[in-house]
Amino acid sequence: MFIMTSNRIGNEREISFSGGSIAVGPEGGIIAEASCEKEEILFITFDPAPAPNKMLTEKNRVLNDRIPDNYKEITGN
């Protein structure tokens, strides 16, 4: 599973944005990370083939570690 998060940088209406957008690969390695000090756009190329594999190790399947009961408060279910 790839994880991509984005964040802008600077200030707007008394809110400070810290930048640091990031792309992380299926094994947790950082593919790309934006600056926290200047505006920048990340362009990355990655192979999506490993994305369906949710096994980190033989005993660790990422999606099996979820605890849906913990999400009830934020999902309203």
Steps between C-alpha positions, in 0.01 A plus 500: 500500500640837398427804715508853363425801718511862399527818698550855392743742657459850635235690692138573428244657735698433818572140397856387440560216251822305543553344156680167499282312251615140474472183293564167674538160335340168598785404732505836679790659315477867407478539122493881504462776755436870443669782683362648821664833417402585142221439250561203276315245288599135511486289186566131558500186292427170668406146407145430625545122458589438869198700627256204522742310727405593857744256661786679674627170638356147517333595828402859426222571253439875519124502458446219752641724774211745471257527792174636353344554845764767557366698203137524614541843657637659182286308248171521687438126453 
